[in-house]
Amino acid sequence: MELGFGFTSYASVIGTALFFFYPVALLLYQAFKESRGEKLDSSETGGGRAVAVATLAALAALGVLSCTVPWVWMVVGLWTLPVICGTQLKMFGFDLGVPLMWDRSWQLLLESFGTEGSSAQLDNLSWLFDEFNFFLGRVTVRVIRMAFGIFWVPYHYVYQSPARRAKSWDGAYVWEGIKLTRQVRYSSVHRVETMDILEPSESSESTAELVPIVYVHGGAFVAVNSELELHSLGFLVRAGYTVYSLDYPLAPEHPFPAALLSVLRALAFLHDNHGLKRIILKGDSAGGCIVSMAAAVLCNRKLLQELAAATAEPLLDWRFPEVQTLVVVYGILDRRASFEGAPLPVRIALRFIYNCYGPPAGSPLHGRFTLLDVINDVKKFPRSLLIGGEADPIYNSTIVGHTELKKHGFDSVLKTYPGTHAFLGFPVSFPLAKQFQQSATDCVRDTLAYLAGSPFDASPAPIPPKTFVDTVIGYLEVATLLGISPPLVYIMFGPAGIAMFAAFLVCIALWGLGIFYRQHGRWPEHW
């Protein structure tokens, strides 16, 4: 068990070295130089890198020590938490007060590689740092996907069932009023090309007239799947809409335009097999980028011809439903604007996901994978609702996207809330700060008003109440999601507690798999 903690510690050591100790070591080196009346020149990288090597060696020794002393792993790991999760921790009411220190530290980090650290010069990062960042990012993505696949996806089957009694932001239970059909295949090109269909459990003539919604999930183009976002779509179904939630191939294994082509295949499938003539496209974060590009391609034949020529897909022969409305929630509409105003660690992460998702150099589609990359070729575009969080590190992308759409004469409505990124996707049970709970409930009400053509209500929407049990479960969910539960359990109960905790997670996962198998008589495509 202790050896397992030791292996885990190396991930913490690498993260700590990159996100904390390395820039701090450079700060100390700068202070040493200044004490001697010298200045840390951006061209003088040897000393700074020497300090960095010494720091990495010390941290490696610390990792070896933590193989036999598990609490050392916890201490090292917790150092990484403020930096990796600092922005999102504000969702839970915590402000760690470290942005200025991190910006200064990262400034020195980038200067040590010969750059000034501005968004314009971020592209000048050294080859060594860029490659290592890409390698570390891919390792992190694999770990995240493994955690989702082994526990969080099967747990969501439990979460979405009456057994959990989880609530949605509209105040209803997540399963209430919904007929859910999981993983309907829409194409056989990729294994993951399936969709989840959410329909009102009781249909009527009024609901039958509503335009269906096609939803594309977020996840930085590299992670997450439709299942993990189903709880955030229930309010649309209870309002009478049928929602088709798509899975698509993820980067970096499948860069642009793989995800866009999958969405187009799904739309052609829905047109030919479900008789859809008009649709509403909805996406959040990376999914917002994909659906905005899909709307641009479907509304402008020149872009469709360009995509067909670059991919050799018979897109011009496919029949698609008309895109009536576009809803983008904290989406990536402009890759350049997303860097502006974001903390430097976020810029590094953005650089990684764009390297994963963007077309390779030499491709005819290189540099043309967000809406504003092709905006000058867009002559027609559906009416759009753009939703952003004022505390979102990539909030500027939404602002610039709205400005450009208005400048080109398109019908665009901007709604902003005090929430950060992903505020609508967090479950009600999570211990979120009140302003972010209010952001989610207001967003739910405003989205329904926009789709219905009704005026927005300026008064705050009611926040769903939580029971004591749901609050406790929410804290456990957050602790498990952030990886805090294992060390806390170990401190309180020792190795026996860890064994019981692991057994509990396995039972929950098997419970979720059992629910799926009883419903469909097969295992999910995610496995």
N, C-alpha and C positions, 0 to 999 in steps of 0.2 A: 504494500500500500504506500509506504514511504517512497519507494522507488518511483511509483506512479506520480507522486507529488513532485519528485525531482525532475522527471521528464517534462511535466507541465511547467516547471519553473523556467526551463530554457526559453519557452515562448515568452514568459514574462521578462526574462533577462534581455532578450532581443528587443522587445517593445520598450522596455525601460531605457536601454542604451540609446535607441533611436529618438525616443520622445521626451527623455528627461536628462539622463546623465551626460550624454554627449554635448548638447548645447550648454549645460551647466559647466562642464569641463572647459568649454571654450570661453565662457564668461570668466572663470577663474584664471585661465591663461591670459586673457586680455588684461585682467586686473594686475597680474604679475608683470606683464610688459609695461603697463602704465606706471607701475611703481618704480620702474627703472628708467622712466622718462622716454619710453619707446611706444610705438603705436602698432596695433595689429593691422597690417596692410592686407587688403583683399588678395594681393598677389602672393603673400607670404603664407602659404598653406601648410608647410612642413611642420611647424611647431604645433599648430592646432590639431593636425592629424596625429602627431605623436602623442599628444595628450589624449586624443580620442582612443588610440590603440591601447594606451595604458588603462583607460577607463573600461574598455571592453574586456581586457584581460582580468581586471579586478572583478568585473561582473560575472565572467565565466567561472572564476574561483568561487564566487558567491553561489552560483548555480550548483556547483559540485557540493558545496556545503549543505545546500538545501535538500540534497538527496537523502541526507540522514537527519536533518533538522527541519521538519515540515513548516514550522512557523516562520522560518526565514523566507520560504516561498511566498507566504501570505504577505509579509512585509514588502518584499520586492514587487509582488503583483499589485499591491495597493498603490504603489508609486505610479504605476501606469494608468490607474483609473482616472485621475483628474484630467489627464491629457486626452486619452482615447475617448472617454465618455463625458468629458467636461461640458460640452455643448448640450448634449442630450440630458445630462443630469439636471439642467435647469427645468426640464419638464416635471421633475419630481420636487420642485420647490427649493433646490439647492443652487446657490451661486458660489462657486469655489474661489472667486476673486483672483484668478491667476492669468487672465488673458494677456495683460501687459507683459508679465514675466515671460510667458511662452512666446509672444511675438518677438521680444528682444532676444530670447534664446535662439529662436529659429532664424532671426536675422543674422546672428553670428554664424549659425550652422551653414546658411547659404553663402555667406561671405567667405567662409573657409573653402568653399568650392568655386570661388571666383564669380559670384553673382551678387546682386544688391538685394535680392529677395522680393522685388516688386512683382506684381502679376505679369507685367510685360516681359520681365526678364526670367520668369520662372522656367521658360522654355530653354534657358541656357544652363540648366543644371548639368553637372558633369555626367558623363556616360556611366561612370562607376556608381554614383548615387542613384541615378535613374534605374539602372538595371537591378540594383539591390532592392530598391523600393518596389519594383515590379515583382521580384522574386518573393519578397516578404508578403506583399499583398496577395499573391496567389496562394501562399501557404495559409494566410488568414482566411481567405475565401473557402479553402477546402475545409478548414476547421468549422467555420460557420455553417456550411452546407451539411457537414456531418451532424452537427448539433441539431439542425432543423430536421434532418431526415430521421435520426434515431429517436428523438424525443418530441420536438415541438410540433411536427406535422401530425403524428398520431395523437398527441395530447389535444390538438385542435379538434379532432373528431369528438373527443369527450367534451371539450369546451362548447362545441356547436350543438350538443345534445341536451335534452331536458335534465340530465343528471347533474350537470354543472350549474344550471340556473343562472347563467351569466346574462347580464343586461347589455343592451345596445345604447347608443347615445340618444336615441329617440325615446328612451324609457321603457321599451318593450324588451322581452327576452330575445336573445339572438336568434332562436329557432322559431319564434312565434310568428304565425301567419306565412310560413315559407315552405314550399315544396322544393327540396334540394335533390338534384341529380348530379352526382359527381362523375368527372372524368369521361365525358363523351368525346370520342375521337373525331377531330375535324380534318386530320391529314395524317398520312403515314410517312411523310418525308423525314420527320424527326420523332423520336420516341415520346417526347414530352408534349407533342402537339395535341393536347386535350383541352376541354373546357368544362367548367362547372356551370350548371344551369339552375338559377334560382327563380322560381315562379310563385306568384301569389297562391296560397293554398285554396282560396276561394275566389274564382274569377267572376267577373261580371261584364256587362256590355261596356261600362265606362272604363274598366281596366283594359279591356281588349283593344280599345282605341288608342291607348298610350303607345308611344314609340319605344321599342325595346332599347335597352342599353347594352353596349358591348364594353366591358371593363378590362383594362390591362394593368396588372400590378406593378409596383415599383420594386426596389431592391438593388439600386446602383448598377443595374444591368447584369449583375454577377450572382445574385442570390435571391432568396425568397421564392414563393410560388403562390398560385391562386388560393390554395387551401388556407394559408395563413392570413388572408385578407377577407375571407368570407364574412366574418363578423362585422366588418365595416360597411357591408353592402345591404344589410337587412332592411335599413330604413327606406331604401329605394323600393324594395319588393313590397313592403307593407303599404307603400303609397300607391301600389298598383302596377309598378313596372316589372317586366321580366328582364333579368340581368344575365348576360352570358359572360362569365369570367374566364379569361384565357390564360393558359400556360404557354410558354414559348421557350425556345432554346436560349441559354444564357451565355454571356461572354465570360472569360476570354476564349473558350473553345469555339464559340460561334459569334464572331464580331458582326458589326453592321455590314449588310442589311438583313442578317438572318432573322432577327426578331420582327422586323418590319414585314418581311415576306411571310412569316408565320401568321401575323395579324391579317394580312391580305388573303391568305389561304382560308383563314377562319371566316372572314367576311364573305368570300365567294361561296364557302360551304353553307353559311347561313342563308345566303340568297337562294342557292339552288335546292337546299334540302329543308329549310324551315320557312321559305317563302318571304323572307324579310326584304322589304322594298326601301324602307327608311330606318335609320338607326341614330342613336346618340352615342358618341364615343366618349368614354371617361377613362382617365388614367391619372395615377399619382406618381410623383418623383420621376424615376426613369420611365415608368409607364406613361407619364404625361408627355415625355419626349417622343415616345413611340407613336402614341395616338395623334399627336399634333403633326408628325410627319406623315402618318397614314391619311389624315384629312387633307393635307397639302397635295399628296400624290393622287388621291382619288378625285380631287376637285380640279386638278390641272393636268391635262393629258400630256403636256410636254415633260413634266416630271415623271409621269408613269412610263413614257417612252424611254426616258433616260435610265430609269431603274430596270426596265425590261432589257435594254441593250447591254447594261453592265452585268446583269445576272443570267442572261440567256433563259429567263423564265417567260412562259407565254402569257404574260400579264394582260396583254392587249386582247386576248381571247376570253379572259375571265369576265364574269358578270358580277358586279358589286352593288350592294344597296347604297342609296344616297345618304350621305352624312348630313343630317339636319342640324345637329348641335354638337359642340365640343365642350367638355368640362375637364379642365386640367387643374389638379390639386398639387400645390408646391412642386410644379414640374420643371424639368430642365428644358428651357426653350432657347437658350443661347449659352453655348459652352464658354464663351469669353466672359460674358457678364456674370456667370456663376462664380468666377474667381474674385471679382471685385467686392471688397468689403468682407470677404471670408477670412477667418484666422488661418495662419500659415499651415497648421496641421491639416485643416480642411482642404486647402489648396493642394497639398501633397496627395491627399486621398482622391480629390477630383482628377488630378493628373493621372493617377493610377487607373481609375475607372474609364477615363477617356482613352487611355492607352489600350485597355482591354476591349472596349466597345467600338472604337473608331476604326474605319477601314484602313488597311495598311497603305503605306506610301506607294504610289504607283497605280493605285486603284482609281478608276474614273470617278468614284464616289468619295475619294479622300477629301476630308474637310467639309463634307456635306451631309451631316447626320443629325443636325438639330434644325428646328424650324427656321431660325434666323439665318442659318447658313444658306437657305434657298429662298429667302423671303422675296428677293427681287424677281424670282421666276413665278411667284404666286400671284395669279390674277383673280382667283376666286377662292373664297374661304367661308366655312360655316360660321354662324354666330357662336361666340365663345364666352364662357365664364372661366376666368382665371382666378384661382384662389391661392393666397400666399400667407405665410406666417412671418410677422415682423421680426421675430427672434430666430428665424431660419437663416443659417449661414449662407444659403444660396438664394435668399429672398430677392436679390437684385435681378436674377434671371427672370422672375415673374414680372417685375416692374418693367424691365426693358422689353420683354415680349409683348406686354400690353401696349406700351408706347409705340412700338413698331407696327403692330396690327392696326392701331388707330391711325397712324401716319399713312398707312397704305389704304385707308378708307374702309376697313373691315369693322364689323359689329363686334366689339369686345367689351366685356364688363369685368372690372377688377374688384374683388372682395378680399380685404386683408383682415387678419386677426392677430392678437398678441402671441399666438402659439409659435412653437419652433417646428422644425421639420417632422413630419409624420404624426402631427397632433391628432389627425382624424383616425389613424390606424391603431392607436393605442387602445386597449380594452378599457372599459369603464372601471373595472376592478383595480387597475393600477393606481398607486398613490400619487396622483398628479396634482400639481399646484392648481389652485382654483381658476386662475386666468386661462390655463390650458384646457381645463374641463369646459369652461365657458366658450372657448374657441371652437371646440368640437361640437357642442350643442348648437351654437349659432350657425356654424357651417352646415350642419345637417338641415336646419330649418331654411337657410338661405338657398341651398342647392335645390330643395324641393320647390321653393317659391320661384326660382329662375326657370326651372323646367316647366312649371305650370303657367308661366307668363304673368305671375302675380308680383306686386310690389314687395320690396324687402321691408321687414319689420325691424325698427331700430331698437326696440326694447330687448333686454337679455332673454334668451330662451331658458326654460327651467332645466337645471342640471339633475339628472336621474339620481335619486337617493341610493345609498349602498347600505346593506346590512353589515353587522359586525363581522359575521363569518366571511362575507365577500371581501371585506377590507383586509382581513387576515390572509385570506387566500391570495389577494392581490399583492401583498407584500412578499409572500413566498414566491409568487410568479416572477416578480421583479428581481428578487435575490437570486433565483435560479437562472434567469435570463442573463444577468450581469456576471454570473460565476461566483457570487459571494457565498452562496449556500454551502458548498463543500467545506471551505475553511472554517466557517462558523460552526457547522455540525461537528467537525473534527475537534475544535477547541472545547465544545460543550460536552461531547460524548465519546471522543476518541475514535480509534479504528472501528469499533463495533457500531458507532453511530454512522460512520461513512458507509459501512456495509449495508445497514438498514436503509439509509437514504438512497443508495444505488438500487437496492431491491424495490423500493417504493417507486422510483422513476421507471424501472423496468415494468412494473405492474401497470402503471398508468399507460405506458406505451402499448403494452399488450392489450389493455382494455380498449384503447382507441383503434388498434388494428382489428380487434374483434368486432367492433361496431361497424367498421367499413366492410369487413368480410360478410357479416350477416346481411348487410344491405345489398351487396353486389355479387357475392359468391366468388370473389377473386381478390387478389392483393392489389394495392394501388400502384399506378404506373411510376410513382416517385421512387419505388424500390426496384 
